[in-house]
Amino acid sequence: MENSHLKREKVRRARKLRVSKHVRGCALRPRLAVYRTNKNISAQIIDDESRETLVSLGTLSKEIKNTEHGKKSKASARALGEKLGKLALEKKIERVIFDRGRYKYHGLIAELAEGARSVGLQF
């Protein structure tokens, strides 16, 4: 019999594959991938064709770590989305595909997305 941890991990992996199989980034419209842990949140913009990370930012980044947004909260997720959107626009990335991974579009994930949209990133 499978223990509960392995079963839960199997369900999470299946959810991630179900979401990610429809989401592919290209040079014209890269993928905005979000990752969340118990203490931190991070996001990166990825070009899947060239397998290259174009922009990356998280609560452990040098710019954010020692500020009030260095911890995982809705305010820090929104600030992270705004900063990520500004960095993307500086690199002339205006449109992305949002990849929420295995996480529901709710709470921190939604705040990060709204922060990126408020700066002008389109998805």
N, C-alpha and C positions, 0 to 999 in steps of 0.2 A: 504494500500500500504506500502511495506517495505521501510524503509529509506535507503539511499545509504551506510551508515556505516554497517548496518546489512547485506546487500547484498554483500558488499565487503568482510566482515568477512566470510560469507558462502562460497564464491568462494575460499578464501584462505584456509579454512578448507578442502574443497574438494580436492584442489591441494595437500595439505599435505598428506591426506589419500591416494590419488592416487599414490604418490611417496612411502610413507612409507609401504604400504601393500606388496610391493615386497622386502622390506629391513628388515631382521631380523638378529640380531647378536647372536652368540653362543660363547662358551668358546674358540673354535679354531679360530674363526674369528669374533671378536666383531664389534660393529657398531660405527662409528665415526659420531656423530651428531653435526651439526653446528647450532648456534642460533645467530641472528643478531638483534640489536636494532638501534635506531637512532644515538646513541653515542658510543656503544660498540659492541664487537663481542666475542663470546665464543664458545668453542668446548669441547666435552667430548667423551670418549670411554666407551661404555656401553655393558655389557654382558646381553642380554635380557632373557636368560634362568634363570639365578640366580637373575635378576633384580638388578644388582649391577653396580655402576659407578666405572670403573677401574682407569681412568685418567681424570682429568678435569682441564681446564685452560681457562682464558679469559683475556680481557684487564683490568678487575677490580681485577685480582689476585695480591697478594702481590709482587710477583717477577716482574711483568710487569707494575703495576699501576704507579709507580713513575719514569719510564724511558721514553725515547722518543717514545716508542711504547704503551703508555698508552691510546692513543686515537684511534678511528676507522679510519684506512687508509689502503691502499694496503701494505705499508711497515710493518705496525704492524700486518696485517693478515698473511703475509709471515713469520714474526718472530714468531708469535703465532703457526703457523703450524710446524715450525722447532723445537720449544721448546716442543710442544706436541708430535712430532715424537720421540724426544730424550727420553722423559719421558716414552713413550710407549715401546721403545726398551729396556730401563732399566728394565721394568717389563716383558720383554721377549714376547712382543706382536709385531709380525712382519707383520701380514696381518690383514687388517680390511675391512669392508664394508662401503663405504662412503654414508652417509645419508644427503643430502642437504636440506631436509625438503621442505618447500614451496618456497625456493629461487632458482633462476636460477643459473646454473653453469657458473657464469660470474663475473668479477670484484673481490670483496673481497673473495667470496667463492672459486673461481678458484685459487686465490693467496694463500689462506690457504691450499688448497689441494696440490698445487705445492711445498709449503714449507715443508709439511709433506713428500711428495715423495722424495724431495731432500736429506733428512736425511736417507732415506732407508725404510720408511714405504710403504708397498705394498697394492694397491687397484686399 
